[in-house]
Structure formats: structure tokens, C-alpha cells
Amino acid sequence: MDTLPIPGTAGYGTHAAALAAQYESIAFADVHRSTLHLFPRAPSRVLDIGAGSGRDAAALVRAGHHVVAAEPTAALRQEGQRIHAGLPIEWVDDHLPALTGLRGRQFDLVLLTAVWMHLDAAERAAAMRAVADLLAPGALVVMSLRHGPVPRGRRMFDVSMQETAALGARHGLATAHSGTRDDAQGRPDVRWSVLALRRPV
């Protein structure tokens, strides 16, 4: 039986080293500036879905959190493990929409940085259910949505903040933050929506 393709991973494995260097060149604080005040301050359970090079996972481990970095692209995961070899990041091979390897666990913060737009409508519906099931009471999920031309060889959809917030609301998640930001790489034709959803206590 052929292995089904993992949604949104096309084009990432063949350029893993260059992509990892690109991700690492952007500061964690710059990417998450608008929502950092919502992140837990006490040591917490964090899940970084689509962790890429582990930039965010590494920053959160250094802040005292236990971080699971879920990255389905083997070459990127290996780059992240190499770059952040000295940090106790728990790397896992898992992916949306199902996140089957993480079922039964709960987290206080879930990051979906530049991930959600890789999923089509049916995958987003299934993924929101899976993410909501991983949230502990009072937990937060922070998402960034890319808007702009799709790079050649990539699979992306232009997903609105409103649609995503409404999908979260179907699973009992309330909007804690919504806003926009310019592209951290300075691309003039790319912008981002930033959305934080919270599970009630």
C-alpha cells in the first residue's frame, strides 16, 4: 500500500537545511510579539505543531517549559535535532489533521506557526477537533495564517482569521487575540494573521 502524503509537507524536505537556517534567522520574540503576553509564565506543557527547525521549541525550553516538537518532515526534524542538540526538546514524528501519536496528552500552550494554511477545509475541520482535544482547561492555541502568493511547489490555502475563529468556537474555544503583522522576512507581498484561542477553564 502506498503511504498517503502528509498535508502541506511537499517541498520542505528537499530544502531542509536552507529552510532551517532561514527559520533560525528570525527571532522567536519577533514572530510572537503580539501574543507573548498570553503565554504561560510558570513552567508548562507546550506543543509546537509543525516545529520546523525547533526555533520556537528551543526558546520555550529555555524559558523553563516542557516542549514537544511535532515535525512530520524527517529532514527538517533532523536539522532541528542537530541545531538544538543540547536542549531537552521532545521531538515526535506526528502531523495534522489527526495527531494520532499525541492522543490522550494535554498541553497548556499549543503553537501552530505557519502551519494551518497548509490544510484544506476538510483537514482544517478535523485538525481543529484534534487540537481542541489536546488543550488542558484554560490552555491557549496560538496560530499564524499566511496570506500572499503561494511559493512554487507548495500547497497552501488562503484561510481567514474569521473562519478559523468560528471553527474554534464550534469546539468551545474563545478568541483571546486577533490581529495582523507584516512578514518577518520582509516580503512585501506576504502578510500574516495572528489568532489565539483559549479553552475555558
Secondary structure, DSSP 8 states (H G I E B T S, - for coil): ------TT-TTTGGGHHHHHHHHHTS-HHHHTTTTGGGS-SSS-EEEEET-TTSHHHHHHHHTT-EEEEE---HHHHHHHHHHTTTS--EEE---TTT-GGGTT--EEEEEEET-GGGS-HHHHHHHHHHHHHHEEEEEEEEEEEEES---TT-------HHHHHHHHHTTT-EEEEEEEEE-TT--TT-EEEEEEEE---
